[in-house]
Amino acid sequence: MKYNFIKINKYAILVLPFSLIFSIFVSDLIVSLSSLSFLIYIFANKQTSLLKSIEFKLFLILYTVFILSALFSDFTYHSLIKTLPYLRFGIFMLLIKYLLINDDNFKVLFFRSLLISLSVLCLGLFLQIIGFEYLSKYINGSRYSSFFFDELILGSFLIKILPIALALSLFLNYKNIFYILIFILSFMIFLSGERSALFSLIIFLSFLLIFTKVLNIYYKLTITSILLILFVSTLVLFPKIKFRIIDQTAYQLNIIEADRDYMEFKLEDNYTVGVAREEYFIPLKYYLMMESAFKMFKDNVFFGTGMKTFKILCKDEKYYKKKNYKAFEGKPDDYYKGFTGLDNCSTHPHNYYIQLLSETGIFSFLFVSIIFILFSYKFFREEKLYNKILYLSLMVNLFPFYFTGNIFSNFLSILLYLNIGFLNLNNEKIK
C-alpha cells in the first residue's frame, strides 16, 4: 500500500508545475485530492507522528486563528467555507516533505518536471516576442505573459519557482544548470514587466550574491555582470518595458518632470501611455484599498473581518471611497479610464500583511511576521547553499514592503507551501 500511495501521489505532484501554468483549477484539484489521500494514508497506517512536525504544528496554530476569525466574523458562513478547506495546504506541505524523504527519485523527477514546464513558458515568451498571432494578442502593453495568456502573473510565478529549481540543481549537482536558470529566468522576469516580481528578484539575487560564501567572488562578479548586461539589453530592445520599469516609475515618484501632474508618453508604433503623478508614493488605487483595509482592521483588531471578506466589505458605505487623480479632480468618473473614478474595491488590498490585518486580525499578522523573522534568521544560520536558497525564497515571498497578490488565493498558497515543503532536502527517511 505504501508503494502504491507514493507512486500515485508522486505522479500527481509531478504534473503540478504544468497545471499551475495552464489551469489553477486542475492545480487545486491535485493539491486537494493528494492531500486528502495522504490524510487517509496517515490514519489508515497509524502514522499520526507525521502530523507532529514543527512545520505542521505552526501551520495548525495559524489555521486555528483563521477559524476563530471566521467564527467572529459578521460573514461567518462565507468565511468558514473559505477557511475550512485551507487545511489542505498544510497537509500538502507535509506530503511534499514525505515524498522528498521516502522516494529517492522524486527530487530528480520533480526537477525535470520544473525544467520542462519552464522551457514551455520560455517557448511561449519567445512566440509572443516574434509576434505569433495566437499568443501575441495577449501582450498587455509592456507586459508579456507567455502561456498564462491574459493573466499577467508570469513574473510572479517565476520568482516563486526559481528558488526551488536552483536548490534542486545544487542538491543534484547540476551546477551548470544552476547558472543557466539564473540567467534565463531573470531575463524572463525582466520581460514580464512585473515591477513587484523584478523587485523580488533584485532582493533575492542581492542576498544570494552578498550573503553566501559558497559562491566565490569571481562567480559573483560574473553573474552580476551578465545580469546587468541582460537587464540593459532588455531596456534597449524593448522600449515599452523600459518605459514601464524606468520612465513610468521615475515620473510617478516625482524624479522626472516634477512640475507636471499628468503626462502622455509616446513610444514606438504610435503607442501612447498616460501616467499621473502619485500623491501618496504608491498608486492611488492601492492607497484607497489599503486605507479601507486599515479601517476594517481598526474595527476588528483581534480576528479581522474573516478570510476573503475584503471584497464584500469594501463596498460598505463605512469603508467605500472613490477619488480621482490630482490632475483630473472634478472630472467625471469616465473621463479618463484608470485615473478617474477610482475606488477602494478589489478582491484583496494587495499586500499580504495588510490583508492579514484586515481579514484575520492582529494575531495572524504577528504570527506571519514572526515566521518571516524566523526564515530570515534561518537563512543567515544555514550552511548548505540549497537550503539557504529555500529560506531566502520564503524571506522574499513574505517580504512586507511591496504589492502582492491575494495571500489566500489557491495559486499563491500552492506556491508558498510548495516552497516550505522543500525545506531541508537532506532529511533522513521517515519510517
C-alpha positions as CSV (number, residue, x, y, z in Angstrom):
1,M,0.0,0.0,0.0
2,K,2.8,2.4,0.9
3,Y,4.4,1.8,-2.6
4,N,1.2,2.5,-4.4
5,F,0.4,5.6,-2.3
6,I,3.8,7.1,-3.1
7,K,3.6,6.2,-6.8
8,I,0.2,7.7,-7.3
9,N,0.8,10.9,-5.4
10,K,4.3,11.3,-6.9
11,Y,2.9,11.4,-10.4
12,A,0.1,13.8,-9.4
13,I,2.6,16.2,-7.9
14,L,4.9,16.0,-10.9
15,V,2.0,17.4,-13.0
16,L,1.7,20.4,-10.7
17,P,4.1,22.8,-12.4
18,F,2.3,22.4,-15.7
19,S,-1.1,22.7,-14.2
20,L,-0.1,25.9,-12.4
21,I,0.6,27.4,-15.8
22,F,-2.5,26.2,-17.7
23,S,-5.2,25.6,-15.1
24,I,-5.3,26.7,-11.5
25,F,-8.5,24.5,-11.1
26,V,-6.5,21.4,-12.0
27,S,-3.7,22.5,-9.7
28,D,-6.0,22.9,-6.8
29,L,-7.7,19.6,-7.6
30,I,-4.3,17.9,-7.5
31,V,-3.5,19.5,-4.2
32,S,-6.9,18.7,-2.7
33,L,-7.1,15.1,-3.8
34,S,-3.5,14.3,-2.9
35,S,-3.8,15.9,0.5
36,L,-7.0,14.0,1.2
37,S,-5.4,10.7,0.2
38,F,-2.3,11.5,2.3
39,L,-4.5,12.2,5.4
40,I,-6.3,8.9,4.8
41,Y,-3.0,7.1,4.4
42,I,-1.7,8.6,7.7
43,F,-4.6,7.4,9.8
44,A,-5.1,4.1,8.0
45,N,-1.4,3.2,8.6
46,K,-1.4,4.7,12.1
47,Q,1.4,7.2,11.2
48,T,0.0,10.2,13.1
49,S,3.5,11.0,14.2
50,L,3.8,12.6,10.7
51,L,1.4,15.3,11.9
52,K,3.8,16.2,14.8
53,S,6.4,18.0,12.7
54,I,7.2,21.6,13.8
55,E,6.1,23.0,10.4
56,F,2.6,21.4,10.7
57,K,2.2,22.4,14.3
58,L,3.0,26.0,13.3
59,F,0.5,25.7,10.4
60,L,-2.2,24.5,12.8
61,I,-1.7,27.5,15.1
62,L,-2.2,29.8,12.1
63,Y,-5.1,27.7,10.9
64,T,-6.8,28.0,14.3
65,V,-6.5,31.7,14.2
66,F,-8.2,31.7,10.7
67,I,-11.0,29.5,12.1
68,L,-11.5,31.9,15.0
69,S,-11.5,34.8,12.6
70,A,-14.3,33.2,10.6
71,L,-16.4,32.4,13.8
72,F,-16.1,36.0,15.0
73,S,-16.9,37.4,11.5
74,D,-20.1,39.1,10.5
75,F,-19.9,36.8,7.5
76,T,-19.4,33.5,9.4
77,Y,-20.8,31.2,6.7
78,H,-19.0,32.9,3.8
79,S,-15.7,33.0,5.7
80,L,-16.0,29.4,7.1
81,I,-16.5,27.8,3.7
82,K,-13.3,29.7,2.5
83,T,-11.3,28.9,5.7
84,L,-12.1,25.2,6.4
85,P,-10.6,23.9,3.1
86,Y,-7.4,25.8,3.8
87,L,-6.2,22.8,5.8
88,R,-5.4,21.1,2.6
89,F,-2.3,23.4,2.1
90,G,-0.8,22.2,5.4
91,I,-1.3,18.6,4.5
92,F,0.1,19.3,1.0
93,M,3.2,20.7,2.6
94,L,3.7,17.5,4.7
95,L,3.1,15.4,1.6
96,I,5.9,17.2,-0.3
97,K,8.2,16.6,2.6
98,Y,7.2,13.0,2.8
99,L,7.8,12.3,-0.9
100,L,11.2,14.0,-0.7
101,I,12.2,11.8,2.2
102,N,10.7,8.5,1.2
103,D,11.1,8.4,-2.6
104,D,14.7,8.7,-3.9
105,N,13.6,9.6,-7.4
106,F,11.1,12.3,-6.6
107,K,13.7,15.1,-6.4
108,V,15.1,14.2,-9.8
109,L,11.7,13.8,-11.5
110,F,10.3,17.0,-10.0
111,F,13.4,18.9,-11.1
112,R,12.9,17.5,-14.7
113,S,9.2,18.5,-14.5
114,L,10.2,22.0,-13.5
115,L,12.7,22.3,-16.3
116,I,10.2,21.1,-18.9
117,S,7.5,23.5,-17.6
118,L,9.9,26.4,-17.5
119,S,11.0,25.5,-21.1
120,V,7.4,25.7,-22.2
121,L,7.0,29.1,-20.6
122,C,10.2,30.2,-22.3
123,L,8.9,29.0,-25.7
124,G,5.6,30.9,-25.1
125,L,7.5,34.0,-24.3
126,F,9.6,33.7,-27.5
127,L,6.5,33.2,-29.6
128,Q,5.0,36.3,-28.1
129,I,8.1,38.3,-28.9
130,I,8.2,37.3,-32.5
131,G,4.5,38.1,-32.9
132,F,3.0,34.6,-33.1
133,E,-0.7,35.5,-33.6
134,Y,-2.3,33.2,-31.1
135,L,-0.1,34.4,-28.2
136,S,0.7,38.0,-29.2
137,K,-2.9,39.1,-28.7
138,Y,-2.4,38.6,-25.0
139,I,0.5,41.1,-24.7
140,N,-0.7,43.8,-22.5
141,G,1.2,47.0,-23.3
142,S,4.7,46.3,-22.0
143,R,3.8,43.0,-20.2
144,Y,4.4,39.6,-21.7
145,S,2.6,36.6,-20.2
146,S,3.6,33.5,-22.2
147,F,1.1,30.7,-21.7
148,F,-0.5,32.4,-18.8
149,F,-2.4,34.3,-21.6
150,D,-4.4,37.2,-20.2
151,E,-3.3,36.6,-16.6
152,L,-0.2,38.8,-16.0
153,I,1.5,36.6,-13.5
154,L,4.5,35.3,-15.4
155,G,7.0,37.1,-13.2
156,S,5.2,36.2,-10.0
157,F,5.2,32.5,-10.9
158,L,8.9,32.6,-12.0
159,I,10.2,34.3,-8.8
160,K,8.5,31.8,-6.7
161,I,9.5,28.7,-8.6
162,L,13.1,29.8,-9.4
163,P,14.4,29.1,-5.8
164,I,13.1,25.5,-5.9
165,A,14.7,24.9,-9.3
166,L,18.0,26.5,-8.1
167,A,18.1,24.5,-4.8
168,L,17.4,21.2,-6.6
169,S,20.0,21.9,-9.3
170,L,22.6,22.3,-6.5
171,F,21.4,19.4,-4.5
172,L,21.5,17.1,-7.6
173,N,24.9,18.6,-8.5
174,Y,23.8,20.2,-11.8
175,K,25.9,23.4,-11.3
176,N,25.8,24.4,-14.9
177,I,22.0,24.3,-14.9
178,F,22.1,26.4,-11.8
179,Y,23.7,29.3,-13.6
180,I,21.7,28.9,-16.8
181,L,18.5,29.0,-14.7
182,I,19.6,32.3,-13.0
183,F,20.2,34.0,-16.4
184,I,17.2,32.7,-18.4
185,L,14.6,33.1,-15.6
186,S,15.9,36.5,-14.7
187,F,15.6,37.6,-18.3
188,M,12.1,36.2,-18.4
189,I,11.2,38.2,-15.3
190,F,12.5,41.3,-16.9
191,L,10.3,40.7,-19.9
192,S,7.2,40.1,-17.8
193,G,7.2,43.8,-16.9
194,E,6.0,43.0,-13.3
195,R,7.7,45.5,-11.1
196,S,6.9,43.6,-7.9
197,A,8.5,40.5,-9.4
198,L,11.5,42.5,-10.5
199,F,11.9,44.0,-7.0
200,S,11.7,40.5,-5.5
201,L,14.3,39.2,-7.9
202,I,16.7,42.0,-7.0
203,I,16.3,41.2,-3.3
204,F,16.7,37.5,-3.9
205,L,19.8,37.8,-6.1
206,S,21.3,40.5,-3.9
207,F,21.1,38.3,-0.8
208,L,22.2,35.3,-2.7
209,L,25.3,37.1,-4.1
210,I,26.2,39.1,-1.0
211,F,25.4,36.8,1.9
212,T,26.6,33.4,0.6
213,K,30.1,32.2,0.9
214,V,29.8,29.1,-1.3
215,L,30.0,31.2,-4.5
216,N,33.4,32.8,-4.8
217,I,34.0,36.5,-5.7
218,Y,34.8,35.6,-9.3
219,Y,31.4,33.8,-9.9
220,K,29.5,36.6,-8.1
221,L,31.1,39.3,-10.2
222,T,30.5,37.3,-13.4
223,I,26.8,36.6,-12.5
224,T,26.3,40.3,-11.7
225,S,27.9,41.5,-14.9
226,I,25.9,39.1,-17.1
227,L,22.6,40.1,-15.3
228,L,23.3,43.8,-15.8
229,I,24.0,43.2,-19.5
230,L,20.8,41.3,-19.8
231,F,18.8,44.0,-18.0
232,V,20.2,46.8,-20.0
233,S,19.7,44.9,-23.2
234,T,16.1,44.3,-22.3
235,L,15.6,48.1,-21.7
236,V,17.2,48.9,-25.1
237,L,15.5,46.2,-27.2
238,F,12.0,46.6,-25.5
239,P,11.2,50.3,-25.2
240,K,7.8,49.6,-23.6
241,I,9.4,47.6,-20.8
242,K,12.0,50.3,-20.3
243,F,9.1,52.8,-20.1
244,R,7.2,50.8,-17.5
245,I,10.2,50.0,-15.3
246,I,12.2,53.2,-15.6
247,D,10.3,56.1,-17.0
248,Q,6.9,55.5,-15.5
249,T,8.3,54.7,-12.1
250,A,10.6,57.7,-12.1
251,Y,7.7,60.0,-13.1
252,Q,5.3,58.5,-10.5
253,L,7.9,59.0,-7.8
254,N,8.5,62.7,-8.8
255,I,12.0,62.1,-10.0
256,I,11.4,63.5,-13.5
257,E,9.1,66.2,-14.8
258,A,8.4,67.3,-11.3
259,D,6.2,70.2,-12.4
260,R,3.6,68.2,-14.2
261,D,0.7,66.2,-12.6
262,Y,0.0,64.2,-15.8
263,M,1.8,63.2,-18.9
264,E,1.3,61.2,-22.1
265,F,4.4,59.2,-23.1
266,K,4.6,58.3,-26.8
267,L,6.5,55.2,-27.7
268,E,7.1,53.3,-30.9
269,D,4.2,52.3,-33.3
270,N,2.1,55.3,-32.1
271,Y,1.8,53.6,-28.7
272,T,0.8,56.2,-26.1
273,V,0.6,55.7,-22.4
274,G,-0.9,58.2,-19.9
275,V,0.7,58.5,-16.5
276,A,-0.5,60.5,-13.5
277,R,1.7,61.7,-10.6
278,E,1.3,59.7,-7.5
279,E,0.3,61.7,-4.4
280,Y,0.9,59.0,-1.8
281,F,4.1,57.4,-3.0
282,I,2.0,54.3,-4.1
283,P,-0.6,54.1,-6.8
284,L,-3.9,55.9,-5.9
285,K,-5.9,52.6,-6.3
286,Y,-3.6,50.8,-3.9
287,Y,-3.7,53.7,-1.4
288,L,-7.5,53.6,-1.3
289,M,-7.6,49.8,-0.9
290,M,-5.1,49.9,1.9
291,E,-6.8,52.8,3.6
292,S,-10.0,50.8,3.7
293,A,-8.2,47.7,4.9
294,F,-6.8,49.6,7.9
295,K,-10.2,50.9,8.7
296,M,-11.6,47.4,8.7
297,F,-8.7,46.3,11.0
298,K,-9.4,49.1,13.5
299,D,-13.0,47.9,13.7
300,N,-11.9,44.2,14.1
301,V,-8.5,44.3,15.7
302,F,-8.2,40.7,17.1
303,F,-9.7,38.5,14.4
304,G,-10.4,40.7,11.5
305,T,-13.4,40.5,9.2
306,G,-12.9,36.9,8.1
307,M,-11.0,35.3,5.3
308,K,-11.8,36.7,1.8
309,T,-14.3,39.3,3.1
310,F,-12.4,42.4,1.9
311,K,-14.2,42.3,-1.4
312,I,-17.5,42.3,0.4
313,L,-16.8,45.0,3.0
314,C,-15.0,47.4,0.6
315,K,-18.5,48.1,-0.9
316,D,-19.9,49.0,2.5
317,E,-20.7,52.7,2.9
318,K,-18.5,52.8,6.0
319,Y,-15.4,51.8,4.0
320,Y,-16.2,52.8,0.4
321,K,-14.2,55.6,-1.1
322,K,-13.8,57.0,-4.6
323,K,-11.3,59.5,-5.8
324,N,-9.7,61.0,-9.0
325,Y,-6.0,61.7,-9.5
326,K,-5.0,65.2,-8.7
327,A,-4.6,66.1,-12.4
328,F,-8.3,65.1,-13.0
329,E,-10.0,66.5,-9.9
330,G,-13.6,67.4,-10.6
331,K,-13.7,65.3,-13.8
332,P,-16.5,62.6,-14.3
333,D,-15.7,59.0,-13.4
334,D,-15.4,58.0,-17.1
335,Y,-13.3,61.0,-18.1
336,Y,-10.0,59.0,-18.3
337,K,-10.0,55.3,-17.6
338,G,-7.6,54.4,-14.8
339,F,-7.3,57.9,-13.5
340,T,-10.8,59.0,-12.7
341,G,-13.5,57.3,-10.7
342,L,-11.0,55.0,-8.8
343,D,-12.4,53.3,-5.8
344,N,-11.1,51.1,-2.9
345,C,-12.7,47.9,-4.1
346,S,-10.9,44.8,-5.2
347,T,-10.7,41.1,-4.1
348,H,-7.8,42.0,-1.7
349,P,-5.8,45.0,-0.5
350,H,-2.6,43.9,-2.5
351,N,-0.3,43.5,0.5
352,Y,0.0,40.2,2.5
353,Y,0.3,41.9,5.9
354,I,-2.4,44.5,5.4
355,Q,-4.7,41.7,4.1
356,L,-3.9,39.6,7.2
357,L,-4.7,42.6,9.5
358,S,-8.0,43.4,7.8
359,E,-9.3,39.9,7.2
360,T,-7.8,37.7,10.0
361,G,-6.6,40.3,12.6
362,I,-3.5,41.1,14.7
363,F,-2.7,37.5,15.8
364,S,-2.2,36.2,12.3
365,F,-0.3,39.4,11.4
366,L,2.1,38.9,14.3
367,F,2.4,35.1,13.6
368,V,3.4,35.6,10.0
369,S,5.7,38.4,10.9
370,I,7.5,36.1,13.4
371,I,7.7,33.4,10.7
372,F,9.3,35.9,8.4
373,I,11.9,36.8,11.0
374,L,12.5,33.1,11.7
375,F,13.1,32.4,8.0
376,S,15.5,35.3,7.8
377,Y,17.4,34.0,10.9
378,K,17.5,30.5,9.3
379,F,18.9,32.0,6.1
380,F,21.8,33.5,7.9
381,R,22.5,30.5,10.1
382,E,22.1,27.8,7.4
383,E,25.3,26.4,5.9
384,K,24.1,24.4,2.9
385,L,23.5,26.6,-0.1
386,Y,20.5,24.8,-1.4
387,N,18.7,25.1,2.0
388,K,19.9,28.7,2.2
389,I,18.2,29.4,-1.1
390,L,14.9,28.0,0.1
391,Y,14.9,30.1,3.2
392,L,15.7,33.1,1.1
393,S,12.8,32.3,-1.1
394,L,10.4,32.4,1.8
395,M,12.0,35.6,3.0
396,V,11.3,37.2,-0.4
397,N,7.8,35.6,-0.5
398,L,6.9,37.2,2.8
399,F,8.8,40.4,2.4
400,P,6.4,43.1,3.8
401,F,7.1,46.2,1.7
402,Y,5.7,45.6,-1.8
403,F,2.5,44.9,-3.6
404,T,1.3,41.3,-3.7
405,G,-1.5,39.1,-4.8
406,N,-4.1,37.5,-2.6
407,I,-2.3,35.6,0.2
408,F,-5.3,33.2,0.4
409,S,-5.6,32.6,-3.4
410,N,-5.1,29.0,-4.5
411,F,-2.3,29.9,-6.9
412,L,-0.1,31.7,-4.3
413,S,-0.9,29.3,-1.5
414,I,0.2,26.3,-3.5
415,L,3.5,28.0,-4.5
416,L,4.1,29.2,-0.9
417,Y,3.5,25.8,0.7
418,L,5.4,24.1,-2.1
419,N,8.5,26.1,-1.1
420,I,8.0,25.3,2.6
421,G,7.7,21.6,1.8
422,F,11.0,21.6,0.0
423,L,12.9,22.9,3.1
424,N,15.7,20.6,4.3
425,L,16.2,18.5,1.2
426,N,18.5,16.1,3.0
427,N,16.2,14.9,5.8
428,E,16.5,11.3,6.9
429,K,13.9,8.8,5.9
430,I,10.6,8.6,7.8
431,K,9.9,5.0,8.9
